[in-house]
Amino acid sequence: MNDIQFDYLDTVDNPLDRVEDVMNANNWIFSRVNDEELMVQITGKCCGYNLFFIWQEEMNALQFCAQYDFAINDGQISKAASVLMNINEKLWMGHFEIPSDTKIPAFRHTCLYRGMQRTSAADLEDLVEIALAQCEKHYAAFYILSHANDSARDINDNYLSLALMETIGES
């Protein structure tokens, strides 16, 4: 079998430069950890969020993560898995996860930029807006799981059902 040859290399400007533009436009104080990582702490309607942007140049991929400012109670992890399945099956992009080491719920999405010379600030603004809208929408379910006692019986399933219910409008 012949090796595949490429006539050119797809090079993309570092999208973290555009992320900085979005952060500056929102007057958000951010930390550019290095050429591959940027983080910012913001306050949403319901809680605080840690936003992480990680650039992986070899894959031309930007990973975005929006973490809540609380962790899921150890005794509620199995119930949280069920909640994650319920939420994730309805998402069009990205997903929620609860890493086993931190138990901090987070929305995560990876954007591929192969073939693009430059990322757009508008695309990044959309990414952040969509992620924060999803985080705010599902805040109540994760909050219930984070503040319940270790006993699974402590959570009334009706509360979780209400927290996961689709609503029209906002409070």
PASEBA-1860 file (N, C-alpha, C; in nm, 3 decimals):
! residues 171
1> MNDIQFDY> 0.085/-0.118/0.000/0.000/0.000/0.000/0.089/0.124/0.000 ~ 0.055/0.222/-0.081/0.133/0.345/-0.090/0.101/0.438/0.026 ~ 0.203/0.511/0.069/0.181/0.614/0.170/0.105/0.729/0.105 ~ 0.013/0.785/0.179/-0.062/0.900/0.127/0.027/1.023/0.136 ~ 0.034/1.096/0.028/0.114/1.218/0.022/0.021/1.339/0.019 ~ 0.060/1.442/0.090/-0.014/1.567/0.088/0.073/1.673/0.023 ~ 0.014/1.750/-0.067/0.090/1.853/-0.139/0.112/1.977/-0.054 ~ 0.035/1.992/0.049/0.047/2.110/0.134/0.013/2.071/0.276
9> LDTVDNPL> 0.051/2.155/0.367/0.013/2.135/0.507/-0.097/2.234/0.541 ~ -0.198/2.186/0.609/-0.302/2.277/0.656/-0.249/2.346/0.781 ~ -0.231/2.475/0.772/-0.186/2.549/0.889/-0.296/2.646/0.929 ~ -0.320/2.654/1.056/-0.424/2.738/1.110/-0.359/2.832/1.210 ~ -0.398/2.960/1.204/-0.353/3.050/1.309/-0.404/2.997/1.442 ~ -0.331/3.024/1.547/-0.371/2.978/1.679/-0.505/3.044/1.716 ~ -0.612/2.966/1.734/-0.743/3.024/1.765/-0.748/3.091/1.901 ~ -0.651/3.063/1.987/-0.652/3.131/2.118/-0.632/3.281/2.102
17> DRVEDVMN> -0.572/3.322/1.990/-0.561/3.466/1.964/-0.699/3.526/1.943 ~ -0.789/3.453/1.875/-0.928/3.500/1.856/-1.004/3.490/1.988 ~ -0.975/3.388/2.068/-1.040/3.375/2.199/-1.007/3.498/2.284 ~ -0.883/3.542/2.277/-0.845/3.664/2.351/-0.929/3.783/2.305 ~ -0.957/3.792/2.175/-1.042/3.901/2.124/-1.181/3.895/2.187 ~ -1.237/3.774/2.197/-1.369/3.756/2.258/-1.365/3.794/2.406 ~ -1.261/3.751/2.476/-1.247/3.783/2.618/-1.237/3.934/2.639 ~ -1.156/3.999/2.556/-1.141/4.144/2.567/-1.271/4.217/2.536
25> ANNWIFSR> -1.346/4.170/2.435/-1.472/4.233/2.398/-1.574/4.225/2.512 ~ -1.563/4.121/2.596/-1.654/4.104/2.709/-1.597/4.158/2.840 ~ -1.479/4.219/2.831/-1.410/4.271/2.950/-1.388/4.163/3.055 ~ -1.360/4.041/3.009/-1.331/3.930/3.099/-1.181/3.922/3.120 ~ -1.141/3.907/3.245/-1.000/3.892/3.277/-0.965/3.745/3.260 ~ -0.865/3.719/3.179/-0.830/3.581/3.146/-0.682/3.559/3.170 ~ -0.645/3.433/3.170/-0.505/3.395/3.187/-0.464/3.310/3.068 ~ -0.367/3.358/2.993/-0.311/3.281/2.882/-0.196/3.202/2.942
33> VNDEELMV> -0.223/3.079/2.981/-0.128/2.995/3.053/-0.002/2.972/2.969 ~ -0.021/2.942/2.841/0.088/2.924/2.746/0.029/2.935/2.605 ~ 0.105/2.896/2.503/0.054/2.907/2.366/-0.065/2.816/2.338 ~ -0.084/2.714/2.422/-0.190/2.616/2.398/-0.308/2.625/2.494 ~ -0.300/2.708/2.598/-0.406/2.710/2.698/-0.443/2.851/2.740 ~ -0.575/2.870/2.756/-0.627/2.997/2.806/-0.742/2.962/2.899 ~ -0.753/3.034/3.010/-0.865/3.010/3.102/-0.918/3.143/3.153 ~ -1.047/3.140/3.188/-1.114/3.258/3.241/-1.221/3.212/3.339
41> QITGKCCG> -1.241/3.290/3.444/-1.349/3.265/3.539/-1.455/3.371/3.516 ~ -1.580/3.327/3.501/-1.689/3.421/3.480/-1.804/3.386/3.574 ~ -1.896/3.479/3.589/-2.015/3.457/3.670/-2.135/3.451/3.576 ~ -2.210/3.342/3.584/-2.332/3.327/3.506/-2.451/3.373/3.587 ~ -2.570/3.341/3.539/-2.693/3.376/3.611/-2.706/3.295/3.740 ~ -2.661/3.169/3.735/-2.683/3.078/3.847/-2.560/3.053/3.933 ~ -2.442/3.056/3.872/-2.319/3.023/3.946/-2.198/3.074/3.868 ~ -2.081/3.045/3.920/-1.958/3.079/3.851/-1.915/2.965/3.760
49> YNLFFIWQ> -1.837/3.000/3.658/-1.786/2.900/3.564/-1.638/2.923/3.539 ~ -1.566/2.815/3.523/-1.428/2.819/3.475/-1.433/2.776/3.329 ~ -1.387/2.864/3.240/-1.384/2.832/3.097/-1.240/2.802/3.058 ~ -1.221/2.690/2.990/-1.088/2.648/2.945/-1.089/2.632/2.794 ~ -0.986/2.685/2.730/-0.966/2.669/2.587/-0.829/2.606/2.569 ~ -0.824/2.491/2.502/-0.697/2.419/2.484/-0.678/2.392/2.335 ~ -0.569/2.445/2.279/-0.537/2.431/2.137/-0.442/2.314/2.119 ~ -0.477/2.223/2.029/-0.395/2.107/1.997/-0.354/2.122/1.851
57> EEMNALQF> -0.236/2.181/1.829/-0.194/2.219/1.694/-0.182/2.100/1.600 ~ -0.131/1.987/1.647/-0.111/1.872/1.559/-0.243/1.823/1.499 ~ -0.351/1.839/1.571/-0.482/1.795/1.523/-0.565/1.910/1.469 ~ -0.511/2.033/1.476/-0.589/2.152/1.440/-0.724/2.151/1.512 ~ -0.719/2.128/1.642/-0.840/2.115/1.721/-0.835/2.207/1.844 ~ -0.947/2.270/1.871/-0.961/2.353/1.990/-1.064/2.288/2.080 ~ -1.021/2.252/2.200/-1.113/2.194/2.298/-1.159/2.306/2.392 ~ -1.289/2.311/2.413/-1.349/2.410/2.501/-1.420/2.337/2.614
65> CAQYDFAI> -1.405/2.389/2.735/-1.468/2.328/2.851/-1.522/2.439/2.942 ~ -1.647/2.425/2.983/-1.708/2.517/3.080/-1.743/2.436/3.204 ~ -1.670/2.461/3.313/-1.689/2.388/3.439/-1.776/2.468/3.534 ~ -1.866/2.399/3.601/-1.941/2.462/3.710/-1.845/2.487/3.826 ~ -1.891/2.562/3.926/-1.805/2.592/4.041/-1.837/2.503/4.162 ~ -1.890/2.383/4.137/-1.918/2.289/4.245/-1.899/2.147/4.193 ~ -1.885/2.054/4.287/-1.864/1.913/4.252/-1.987/1.831/4.291 ~ -2.006/1.720/4.221/-2.115/1.627/4.252/-2.078/1.547/4.377
73> NDGQISKA> -2.174/1.530/4.465/-2.154/1.452/4.587/-2.119/1.308/4.549 ~ -2.020/1.250/4.617/-1.976/1.112/4.588/-2.091/1.012/4.585 ~ -2.185/1.026/4.675/-2.295/0.932/4.683/-2.397/0.944/4.572 ~ -2.382/1.046/4.487/-2.481/1.069/4.381/-2.426/1.042/4.241 ~ -2.307/0.983/4.232/-2.243/0.963/4.102/-2.325/0.873/4.011 ~ -2.382/0.765/4.064/-2.460/0.675/3.976/-2.586/0.745/3.925 ~ -2.649/0.824/4.010/-2.766/0.900/3.966/-2.723/1.007/3.866 ~ -2.606/1.065/3.887/-2.554/1.166/3.794/-2.530/1.106/3.655
81> ASVLMNIN> -2.487/0.980/3.649/-2.465/0.914/3.520/-2.596/0.907/3.442 ~ -2.703/0.876/3.510/-2.835/0.871/3.445/-2.877/1.009/3.397 ~ -2.852/1.110/3.479/-2.884/1.248/3.440/-2.802/1.289/3.318 ~ -2.672/1.255/3.317/-2.588/1.287/3.201/-2.642/1.225/3.073 ~ -2.683/1.098/3.079/-2.738/1.033/2.960/-2.862/1.107/2.912 ~ -2.948/1.145/3.004/-3.070/1.215/2.969/-3.040/1.348/2.901 ~ -2.946/1.422/2.956/-2.911/1.553/2.900/-2.839/1.537/2.766 ~ -2.737/1.453/2.762/-2.652/1.442/2.642/-2.727/1.392/2.519
89> EKLWMGHF> -2.827/1.307/2.538/-2.896/1.255/2.420/-2.978/1.362/2.349 ~ -2.998/1.476/2.414/-3.075/1.585/2.354/-2.987/1.698/2.299 ~ -2.857/1.690/2.321/-2.768/1.797/2.276/-2.731/1.780/2.128 ~ -2.722/1.892/2.057/-2.680/1.891/1.918/-2.529/1.900/1.905 ~ -2.467/1.967/1.997/-2.321/1.978/1.993/-2.267/1.975/2.135 ~ -2.147/1.922/2.149/-2.085/1.913/2.280/-2.151/1.807/2.366 ~ -2.103/1.797/2.488/-2.159/1.702/2.583/-2.124/1.746/2.724 ~ -2.201/1.696/2.818/-2.168/1.715/2.959/-2.094/1.592/3.008
97> EIPSDTKI> -2.005/1.615/3.103/-1.929/1.506/3.163/-1.904/1.538/3.310 ~ -1.874/1.434/3.384/-1.833/1.449/3.524/-1.706/1.366/3.539 ~ -1.588/1.431/3.531/-1.462/1.356/3.542/-1.452/1.286/3.678 ~ -1.399/1.165/3.676/-1.392/1.086/3.799/-1.297/1.146/3.902 ~ -1.196/1.222/3.857/-1.100/1.276/3.953/-1.151/1.400/4.027 ~ -1.228/1.485/3.959/-1.275/1.608/4.024/-1.423/1.606/4.060 ~ -1.501/1.529/3.986/-1.647/1.522/4.001/-1.713/1.658/3.978 ~ -1.645/1.744/3.904/-1.700/1.876/3.871/-1.769/1.866/3.735
105> PAFRHTCL> -1.901/1.889/3.730/-1.969/1.880/3.601/-1.919/1.987/3.505 ~ -1.911/1.950/3.377/-1.859/2.041/3.277/-1.921/2.012/3.141 ~ -1.936/2.118/3.062/-1.975/2.106/2.923/-1.847/2.110/2.841 ~ -1.834/2.018/2.746/-1.711/2.014/2.666/-1.745/1.996/2.519 ~ -1.669/2.065/2.434/-1.685/2.055/2.289/-1.550/2.079/2.223 ~ -1.523/2.004/2.117/-1.399/2.021/2.042/-1.433/2.066/1.901 ~ -1.366/2.172/1.856/-1.383/2.225/1.720/-1.262/2.187/1.637 ~ -1.287/2.134/1.518/-1.178/2.101/1.426/-1.162/2.213/1.325
113> YRGMQRTS> -1.038/2.254/1.302/-1.010/2.368/1.213/-0.924/2.332/1.094 ~ -0.913/2.206/1.061/-0.833/2.166/0.945/-0.889/2.231/0.819 ~ -0.801/2.284/0.738/-0.843/2.347/0.614/-0.883/2.492/0.629 ~ -0.891/2.541/0.751/-0.925/2.681/0.773/-0.796/2.756/0.805 ~ -0.779/2.870/0.746/-0.659/2.948/0.772/-0.670/3.029/0.901 ~ -0.792/3.064/0.937/-0.811/3.151/1.053/-0.946/3.121/1.117 ~ -0.950/3.124/1.246/-1.076/3.106/1.317/-1.147/3.240/1.326 ~ -1.275/3.235/1.344/-1.354/3.358/1.352/-1.393/3.385/1.497
121> AADLEDLV> -1.384/3.511/1.536/-1.427/3.549/1.671/-1.576/3.521/1.687 ~ -1.654/3.538/1.580/-1.798/3.513/1.586/-1.827/3.366/1.617 ~ -1.752/3.275/1.555/-1.770/3.132/1.584/-1.739/3.101/1.730 ~ -1.634/3.163/1.782/-1.597/3.139/1.921/-1.699/3.200/2.017 ~ -1.752/3.317/1.981/-1.859/3.377/2.062/-1.980/3.285/2.067 ~ -2.016/3.228/1.951/-2.129/3.134/1.946/-2.102/3.013/2.035 ~ -1.982/2.960/2.028/-1.945/2.844/2.109/-1.965/2.873/2.257 ~ -1.914/2.986/2.303/-1.925/3.023/2.445/-2.072/3.047/2.482
129> EIALAQCE> -2.145/3.118/2.397/-2.286/3.146/2.426/-2.369/3.018/2.434 ~ -2.348/2.927/2.339/-2.423/2.800/2.340/-2.388/2.719/2.464 ~ -2.260/2.710/2.495/-2.217/2.633/2.612/-2.276/2.691/2.741 ~ -2.268/2.822/2.757/-2.320/2.883/2.880/-2.472/2.869/2.887 ~ -2.540/2.878/2.774/-2.686/2.857/2.774/-2.719/2.715/2.820 ~ -2.644/2.616/2.773/-2.667/2.478/2.815/-2.634/2.460/2.964 ~ -2.526/2.522/3.008/-2.488/2.512/3.150/-2.597/2.572/3.239 ~ -2.648/2.688/3.201/-2.753/2.752/3.280/-2.881/2.668/3.277
137> KHYAAFYI> -2.912/2.613/3.160/-3.033/2.532/3.144/-3.032/2.409/3.236 ~ -2.915/2.349/3.253/-2.906/2.225/3.331/-2.847/2.245/3.471 ~ -2.832/2.370/3.510/-2.777/2.402/3.642/-2.854/2.332/3.754 ~ -2.986/2.340/3.751/-3.067/2.288/3.862/-3.041/2.140/3.887 ~ -3.033/2.061/3.780/-3.010/1.917/3.797/-2.874/1.890/3.862 ~ -2.770/1.958/3.814/-2.637/1.936/3.872/-2.629/1.991/4.014 ~ -2.698/2.101/4.040/-2.700/2.158/4.175/-2.764/2.060/4.273 ~ -2.875/2.001/4.234/-2.942/1.902/4.321/-2.847/1.788/4.353
145> LSHANDSA> -2.775/1.738/4.251/-2.682/1.627/4.271/-2.561/1.665/4.356 ~ -2.527/1.792/4.356/-2.410/1.836/4.433/-2.443/1.864/4.579 ~ -2.568/1.892/4.608/-2.604/1.930/4.744/-2.683/1.824/4.819 ~ -2.702/1.709/4.759/-2.774/1.600/4.827/-2.678/1.526/4.919 ~ -2.733/1.465/5.022/-2.652/1.381/5.111/-2.607/1.257/5.035 ~ -2.520/1.178/5.097/-2.467/1.058/5.031/-2.574/0.954/4.999 ~ -2.681/0.953/5.072/-2.786/0.855/5.048/-2.860/0.888/4.918 ~ -2.866/0.792/4.828/-2.937/0.813/4.701/-3.084/0.844/4.726
153> RDINDNYL> -3.137/0.797/4.839/-3.277/0.822/4.870/-3.301/0.967/4.909 ~ -3.194/1.042/4.933/-3.208/1.182/4.972/-3.262/1.268/4.858 ~ -3.241/1.223/4.736/-3.289/1.300/4.621/-3.426/1.248/4.581 ~ -3.521/1.337/4.580/-3.654/1.303/4.532/-3.648/1.304/4.379 ~ -3.680/1.191/4.317/-3.675/1.182/4.171/-3.764/1.286/4.103 ~ -3.869/1.329/4.172/-3.956/1.432/4.114/-3.881/1.563/4.096 ~ -3.793/1.597/4.190/-3.714/1.719/4.177/-3.623/1.713/4.055 ~ -3.558/1.598/4.037/-3.471/1.583/3.920/-3.552/1.586/3.791
161> SLALMETI> -3.669/1.523/3.791/-3.754/1.526/3.672/-3.794/1.669/3.637 ~ -3.828/1.746/3.738/-3.863/1.887/3.714/-3.742/1.965/3.664 ~ -3.625/1.938/3.721/-3.504/2.009/3.680/-3.466/1.978/3.535 ~ -3.500/1.859/3.489/-3.465/1.817/3.353/-3.575/1.847/3.251 ~ -3.690/1.893/3.297/-3.804/1.917/3.209/-3.776/2.035/3.115 ~ -3.816/2.018/2.988/-3.806/2.128/2.892/-3.907/2.235/2.930 ~ -3.865/2.359/2.926/-3.955/2.470/2.959/-3.958/2.569/2.845 ~ -4.060/2.652/2.846/-4.070/2.760/2.748/-4.048/2.889/2.825
169> GES> -3.963/2.975/2.771/-3.932/3.100/2.839/-3.826/3.080/2.944 ~ -3.805/3.181/3.025/-3.708/3.171/3.132/-3.755/3.252/3.250 ~ -3.703/3.219/3.367/-3.747/3.288/3.489/-3.670/3.415/3.510
END
